[in-house]
Amino acid sequence: MPAGLGGGVLHPQTREGINETIDFINKASKEETLIKGPALLNALEPMLKECMRIFPLKKSLEEVGSAYRKLRKEDELVSTGIPLSWLDKYIDAGQVLAGYTPYQARIGIGRHAGRFALEESFLLTDGFYLLVSSEKAWSLLNSFGKEISKNIENNYITDEFYIKTSSVNHNVCMLARNSIVNLYSFIECFINSIGYDYFLRNENDLSISQQETLKGKKGGFLSLEHKLEKFPLIISPKSKQSIFAIDVKQRRHPFIKFLDEYKELRDASMHYSPLKSDILRKPGDWVKKAKLHSEIVVEVARLFWRACYPQADFPSYLKKLDYQKCYKEGEIRYESMLVISK
């Protein structure tokens, strides 16, 4: 049951009951099952009826159970979850998750019940965590300022101090650089996710050409520029919010900087060559670029979403693509890691 509907699986007492039930099913002997099984079924009956009220079945309970057993044999569901697309075949999944959620989302079961997983969500939160971490490391490096000046005046720097400052210096650059890589990858993942979701939901109404385009494999893998421009034309052909990405001369902000400067910087970071963008930069330069890139990435994502779904709210599972909320989540994760590491 969703957390917003009567407490749900994230309620401590409900989750405790679920965990105890799972432990019993997994560990109980045959004799214990025969003795306690009927009482357990009676306890679960009201929950089953309530769930069926909230999520009406599209198939009989027997068909759902049979299909689930088959799916469980094919996949590690406890680890990976159930695809939302599978759930929607058997139950009215409209209330499983609030707002728009891609069909390929994996819905948690067992101890993961009440949660879900999507790759672009991980990449977005990772990118902002890395950004915040780079800024914190940059602040730490700046705090060495007086000590650095003193060493320079004495024309002597100890090995210990050099190693300390050099390590922090490298961390600043590494964290900022990887924030750029992660957030660029988020855009790629997000665009692919939106396209694939639309394909899954509308496969029977799409031409073969449209299906291939949305899967990103029309006569070979499509470029990011091609997907940015073509996906909205299929998903929302009447939309007036067009994106021009293929023709360099037609590009506008923020796609100019994102597809030119930052694409080159990301490519150099992934597979460097002396002929590519320079990745040996000052730490302050990396932090500034990572910060600006994070702002551009959110703007690109919002514009792409608007081109595809002009009237829809921004996706809740991505903090509604609100920059401050994304950044705040990065801060919370950073602070939680400090607490855990103590």
C-alpha positions as CSV (number, residue, x, y, z in Angstrom):
1,M,0.0,0.0,0.0
2,P,1.4,3.5,-0.9
3,A,2.7,5.5,2.1
4,G,0.1,8.2,1.4
5,L,-2.9,5.8,1.7
6,G,-3.6,4.9,5.3
7,G,0.0,4.7,6.6
8,G,1.3,2.2,4.1
9,V,4.4,0.0,4.2
10,L,6.7,2.7,5.3
11,H,4.8,3.0,8.6
12,P,7.1,1.4,11.3
13,Q,4.4,-1.0,12.7
14,T,3.3,-2.1,9.2
15,R,6.9,-2.6,8.0
16,E,7.7,-4.6,11.2
17,G,4.7,-6.8,10.5
18,I,5.8,-7.4,6.9
19,N,9.4,-8.2,8.0
20,E,8.2,-10.7,10.6
21,T,5.9,-12.4,8.1
22,I,8.8,-12.7,5.6
23,D,11.1,-14.1,8.3
24,F,8.4,-16.7,9.2
25,I,7.8,-17.8,5.6
26,N,11.5,-18.1,5.0
27,K,12.5,-19.8,8.2
28,A,9.5,-21.8,9.5
29,S,9.6,-25.6,9.4
30,K,6.9,-27.6,7.8
31,E,5.4,-28.3,11.2
32,E,5.4,-24.6,12.2
33,T,3.8,-23.7,8.9
34,L,0.9,-26.2,9.5
35,I,0.4,-25.0,13.0
36,K,0.7,-21.2,12.5
37,G,-0.2,-20.9,8.8
38,P,-4.0,-20.6,9.2
39,A,-3.6,-17.8,11.8
40,L,-1.2,-16.0,9.5
41,L,-3.6,-16.3,6.6
42,N,-6.5,-14.9,8.8
43,A,-4.3,-12.0,9.8
44,L,-3.3,-11.2,6.2
45,E,-6.9,-11.4,4.8
46,P,-7.9,-7.9,5.8
47,M,-4.7,-6.5,4.3
48,L,-5.4,-8.4,1.1
49,K,-8.9,-7.1,0.8
50,E,-7.8,-3.5,1.5
51,C,-5.0,-3.8,-1.2
52,M,-7.5,-5.2,-3.7
53,R,-9.8,-2.2,-2.9
54,I,-7.1,0.3,-3.6
55,F,-5.5,-1.6,-6.5
56,P,-8.4,-3.3,-8.3
57,L,-7.3,-6.5,-10.2
58,K,-7.4,-6.6,-14.0
59,K,-7.1,-10.4,-13.9
60,S,-8.3,-13.0,-11.5
61,L,-6.4,-13.5,-8.2
62,E,-5.4,-17.0,-9.5
63,E,-4.0,-15.5,-12.8
64,V,-2.1,-12.9,-10.9
65,G,-0.6,-15.5,-8.6
66,S,0.4,-17.8,-11.4
67,A,2.0,-15.0,-13.4
68,Y,3.9,-13.8,-10.3
69,R,5.3,-17.2,-9.6
70,K,6.5,-17.4,-13.2
71,L,8.0,-14.0,-13.0
72,R,9.8,-14.8,-9.7
73,K,11.4,-17.8,-11.4
74,E,12.8,-15.7,-14.2
75,D,14.1,-12.7,-12.1
76,E,15.6,-11.9,-8.7
77,L,12.6,-9.9,-7.7
78,V,13.6,-9.3,-4.1
79,S,16.8,-7.6,-5.3
80,T,15.5,-6.0,-8.5
81,G,11.8,-5.4,-7.8
82,I,8.8,-5.8,-10.1
83,P,8.6,-3.8,-13.3
84,L,5.8,-1.3,-13.2
85,S,4.9,-2.4,-16.7
86,W,4.3,-5.9,-15.4
87,L,2.2,-4.7,-12.5
88,D,0.0,-2.6,-14.8
89,K,-1.0,-5.7,-16.8
90,Y,-2.5,-7.3,-13.7
91,I,-3.7,-4.6,-11.4
92,D,-4.8,-0.9,-11.6
93,A,-1.3,0.5,-10.8
94,G,-2.4,4.1,-11.1
95,Q,-1.9,4.7,-7.4
96,V,1.3,2.6,-6.9
97,L,3.4,5.8,-7.3
98,A,2.4,9.4,-7.2
99,G,2.5,11.3,-10.5
100,Y,4.4,10.3,-13.6
101,T,6.7,7.2,-13.2
102,P,8.3,5.5,-16.2
103,Y,7.0,2.1,-17.0
104,Q,10.4,0.5,-16.6
105,A,10.6,1.5,-12.9
106,R,11.2,-1.4,-10.5
107,I,8.8,-1.5,-7.6
108,G,10.3,-2.9,-4.4
109,I,8.9,-6.0,-2.6
110,G,9.6,-7.7,0.6
111,R,12.0,-5.6,2.7
112,H,12.1,-3.1,-0.2
113,A,8.4,-2.6,-0.2
114,G,7.3,1.0,-0.5
115,R,10.3,2.0,-2.5
116,F,11.3,1.9,-6.2
117,A,14.3,2.2,-8.4
118,L,15.1,4.1,-11.6
119,E,18.6,4.6,-13.0
120,E,18.2,8.3,-13.8
121,S,17.2,9.1,-10.2
122,F,20.4,7.5,-9.0
123,L,22.5,9.5,-11.4
124,L,20.8,12.8,-10.5
125,T,21.3,12.3,-6.8
126,D,24.9,11.0,-7.2
127,G,25.7,14.0,-9.4
128,F,24.5,16.5,-6.8
129,Y,26.2,14.6,-3.9
130,L,29.5,14.8,-5.8
131,L,28.9,18.5,-6.5
132,V,28.3,19.3,-2.8
133,S,31.3,17.1,-1.8
134,S,33.6,19.0,-4.3
135,E,32.5,22.3,-2.8
136,K,33.1,21.1,0.7
137,A,36.6,19.8,-0.3
138,W,37.2,23.2,-2.0
139,S,36.3,25.0,1.2
140,L,38.7,22.7,3.1
141,L,41.5,23.5,0.7
142,N,40.9,27.2,1.1
143,S,41.1,26.8,4.8
144,F,44.8,25.9,4.4
145,G,45.4,29.4,2.9
146,K,47.4,30.9,5.8
147,E,49.5,27.8,6.3
148,I,50.2,27.8,2.5
149,S,51.3,31.5,2.6
150,K,53.5,30.9,5.6
151,N,55.3,27.9,3.9
152,I,55.8,30.0,0.7
153,E,57.3,32.9,2.7
154,N,59.7,30.5,4.3
155,N,60.4,29.0,0.9
156,Y,59.9,25.6,2.4
157,I,57.0,23.1,2.3
158,T,57.2,19.9,4.4
159,D,56.4,16.6,2.7
160,E,53.5,16.1,5.2
161,F,51.9,19.4,4.3
162,Y,52.5,18.9,0.6
163,I,50.8,15.5,0.7
164,K,47.9,16.8,2.7
165,T,47.1,19.8,0.4
166,S,47.8,17.8,-2.7
167,S,45.4,15.1,-1.6
168,V,42.6,17.6,-1.0
169,N,43.4,19.4,-4.3
170,H,43.1,16.1,-6.2
171,N,39.8,15.3,-4.4
172,V,38.3,18.7,-5.3
173,C,39.1,18.0,-9.0
174,M,38.0,14.4,-8.9
175,L,34.7,15.1,-7.2
176,A,33.8,18.1,-9.5
177,R,34.9,16.2,-12.6
178,N,32.8,13.2,-11.7
179,S,29.8,15.4,-10.9
180,I,29.9,16.6,-14.5
181,V,30.2,13.1,-15.8
182,N,27.3,11.8,-13.6
183,L,25.0,14.7,-14.4
184,Y,25.7,14.5,-18.1
185,S,24.9,10.7,-17.9
186,F,21.7,11.6,-16.0
187,I,20.5,13.6,-19.1
188,E,21.3,10.7,-21.4
189,C,19.5,8.3,-19.1
190,F,16.5,10.6,-18.5
191,I,16.0,11.1,-22.2
192,N,16.3,7.3,-22.9
193,S,13.9,6.6,-20.1
194,I,11.2,9.0,-21.3
195,G,11.5,7.6,-24.8
196,Y,11.4,4.0,-23.7
197,D,8.5,4.6,-21.4
198,Y,6.4,6.1,-24.2
199,F,7.3,3.2,-26.4
200,L,6.2,0.7,-23.8
201,R,2.9,2.5,-23.2
202,N,2.0,3.1,-26.8
203,E,3.8,0.4,-28.8
204,N,0.6,-0.7,-30.7
205,D,-0.1,2.9,-31.9
206,L,3.5,3.7,-33.1
207,S,4.9,3.1,-36.5
208,I,8.0,0.8,-36.8
209,S,10.1,3.9,-37.5
210,Q,8.8,5.6,-34.4
211,Q,9.4,2.5,-32.3
212,E,13.0,2.3,-33.5
213,T,13.6,6.0,-32.8
214,L,12.2,5.8,-29.2
215,K,14.4,2.8,-28.5
216,G,17.4,4.8,-29.8
217,K,18.4,2.2,-32.5
218,K,17.2,3.4,-35.8
219,G,19.8,2.1,-38.2
220,G,22.4,2.2,-35.4
221,F,22.5,4.0,-32.1
222,L,21.1,7.5,-32.3
223,S,23.0,10.4,-30.9
224,L,22.0,12.4,-27.9
225,E,21.3,15.4,-30.1
226,H,19.0,13.4,-32.3
227,K,17.0,12.1,-29.3
228,L,16.7,15.5,-27.8
229,E,15.1,16.8,-30.9
230,K,13.1,13.8,-32.3
231,F,11.6,12.3,-29.1
232,P,9.3,15.3,-28.4
233,L,8.1,15.3,-32.0
234,I,6.8,11.7,-31.5
235,I,5.6,12.0,-27.9
236,S,3.9,15.4,-28.3
237,P,3.7,16.3,-32.0
238,K,1.5,19.4,-31.4
239,S,3.9,20.8,-28.8
240,K,5.1,24.3,-29.6
241,Q,8.2,24.0,-27.4
242,S,10.6,22.6,-30.0
243,I,14.2,21.7,-29.3
244,F,16.9,22.2,-31.9
245,A,19.9,20.2,-31.1
246,I,21.1,18.5,-34.4
247,D,21.9,21.6,-36.4
248,V,24.6,23.5,-34.5
249,K,23.5,26.8,-36.0
250,Q,20.0,26.4,-34.7
251,R,20.9,25.6,-31.1
252,R,19.9,28.0,-28.3
253,H,20.7,28.3,-24.6
254,P,21.2,26.0,-22.7
255,F,21.8,23.5,-25.4
256,I,24.8,25.4,-26.9
257,K,26.9,25.1,-23.8
258,F,25.6,21.6,-22.8
259,L,26.2,20.0,-26.2
260,D,29.4,21.8,-27.1
261,E,31.6,22.7,-24.1
262,Y,30.3,20.2,-21.5
263,K,29.9,17.3,-23.9
264,E,33.6,17.8,-24.9
265,L,34.6,18.0,-21.2
266,R,32.6,14.9,-20.4
267,D,34.1,13.0,-23.3
268,A,37.6,14.0,-22.3
269,S,37.0,12.9,-18.7
270,M,35.7,9.5,-19.9
271,H,38.4,8.8,-22.6
272,Y,41.1,11.4,-22.5
273,S,43.3,12.3,-25.4
274,P,45.7,15.3,-25.8
275,L,43.5,16.4,-28.7
276,K,40.5,16.7,-26.4
277,S,39.5,19.2,-23.8
278,D,42.0,19.8,-21.0
279,I,41.2,17.9,-17.8
280,L,44.3,19.1,-15.9
281,R,42.7,22.2,-14.4
282,K,42.8,24.2,-11.2
283,P,40.5,23.0,-8.5
284,G,38.6,26.2,-8.3
285,D,38.0,26.0,-12.1
286,W,36.6,22.5,-11.8
287,V,34.2,23.5,-9.0
288,K,32.9,26.5,-11.0
289,K,32.4,24.3,-14.0
290,A,30.6,21.6,-12.0
291,K,28.3,24.2,-10.4
292,L,27.4,25.8,-13.7
293,H,27.0,22.4,-15.4
294,S,24.5,21.3,-12.6
295,E,22.4,24.4,-13.3
296,I,22.5,23.8,-17.1
297,V,21.6,20.1,-16.7
298,V,18.5,20.8,-14.7
299,E,17.4,23.4,-17.2
300,V,18.0,21.0,-20.1
301,A,16.0,18.3,-18.4
302,R,13.1,20.7,-17.7
303,L,13.0,22.0,-21.3
304,F,13.0,18.4,-22.6
305,W,10.2,17.4,-20.3
306,R,8.2,20.4,-21.3
307,A,8.7,19.7,-25.0
308,C,7.4,16.1,-24.4
309,Y,4.6,16.9,-21.9
310,P,3.7,20.6,-22.1
311,Q,0.8,20.3,-19.6
312,A,2.2,17.8,-17.1
313,D,3.8,18.5,-13.8
314,F,7.5,17.9,-13.6
315,P,8.3,14.3,-12.4
316,S,8.1,13.8,-8.6
317,Y,10.6,11.0,-8.6
318,L,13.2,13.6,-9.8
319,K,12.3,16.2,-7.1
320,K,10.2,17.8,-9.8
321,L,13.5,18.9,-11.4
322,D,13.7,21.7,-8.8
323,Y,17.3,22.7,-8.6
324,Q,17.2,23.7,-4.9
325,K,15.6,20.5,-3.9
326,C,18.1,18.4,-5.9
327,Y,21.0,20.4,-4.3
328,K,19.5,20.0,-0.8
329,E,19.3,16.3,-1.3
330,G,23.0,16.3,-2.1
331,E,23.7,18.2,1.1
332,I,21.6,15.8,3.2
333,R,23.4,12.9,1.8
334,Y,26.8,14.5,2.4
335,E,25.9,15.2,6.0
336,S,24.6,11.7,6.5
337,M,27.9,10.2,5.3
338,L,29.7,12.4,7.9
339,V,27.5,11.0,10.6
340,I,27.9,7.4,9.4
341,S,31.7,7.7,9.1
342,K,32.1,8.9,12.7
